[in-house]
Amino acid sequence: MLEVSSDMVAKVLERFPAGAPRGSWPAEEFAARRRAEGQPARVVMDLKSDAFLVVVPVGDED
């Protein structure tokens, strides 16, 4: 698990390097596909690793 902010703990589904080619948004596209499947996926930036993370909130069921 990854702590995304002080009030949100999330599970990382996938990580993408921040250096994608111009006009390419692989993290956003991946998150959109997960949302289309019903998962509340969102993209956050991990500054330490210079990567975009696709995360979902961790609920009581995990």
Buried (B, 14 or more C-beta within 10 A) or exposed (E): EBEBEEEEBBBBBBBBEEEEEEEEBBBBEBBBEBEEEEBEBBBBEBEEEEBBBBBBBBEEEE
